[in-house]
């Protein structure tokens, strides 16, 4: 879905990129993280204290 400024409409664009997300804790250790896609949503339960997120974008 996408918002055109007045209402939500079905998105017609085709996704041509792959978004791979990684999470590291405050000490730089990788944390299991299973979110994917262009946009992700986090909540307080996703973060213990301080984290770093990395997103690799590739054509695929």
C-alpha positions as a printed Julia matrix, in Angstrom:
60×3 Matrix{Float64}:
  0.0     0.0    0.0
  1.09    3.59  -0.51
 -0.38    6.9    0.58
 -0.84    9.51  -2.14
 -1.48   12.4    0.26
 -5.22   11.83   0.43
 -5.82    8.09   0.61
 -4.15    4.68   0.7
 -3.88    2.91  -2.66
 -2.44   -0.4   -3.81
  1.23   -0.1   -4.72
  1.86   -0.97  -8.35
  5.65   -0.85  -8.34
  7.56   -4.12  -8.55
 10.26   -4.72  -5.95
 13.6    -5.17  -7.75
 15.97   -4.87  -4.79
 16.65   -7.23  -1.89
 16.98   -5.75   1.62
 18.91   -7.85   4.15
 18.92   -6.57   7.75
 21.46   -7.34  10.47
 21.47   -6.39  14.16
 24.4    -6.16  16.57
 24.31   -5.62  20.32
 26.23   -2.88  22.16
 29.36   -5.08  22.12
 29.2    -5.69  18.36
 27.97   -9.27  18.64
 25.46  -10.37  16.03
 21.89  -10.86  17.29
 19.41  -13.18  15.58
 17.19  -10.83  13.6
 14.49  -12.09  11.28
 13.02   -8.93   9.8
 13.24   -8.3    6.09
 11.95   -5.98   3.42
 12.41   -2.36   2.48
 10.66   -1.09   5.61
 10.88   -2.79   9.0
  9.18   -1.97  12.29
 10.79   -2.36  15.7
  9.27   -2.39  19.15
 10.84   -2.18  22.61
 10.88   -5.99  22.83
 13.19   -6.1   19.76
 15.89   -4.09  21.57
 17.52   -5.11  24.85
 19.52   -1.9   25.39
 21.58   -0.44  22.55
 21.75   -1.97  19.08
 23.2    -1.21  15.67
 21.18   -2.01  12.56
 22.73   -2.6    9.16
 20.88   -2.97   5.89
 22.55   -4.45   2.82
 20.76   -3.62  -0.42
 21.37   -5.73  -3.5
 19.83   -6.17  -6.89
 18.25   -9.53  -6.98
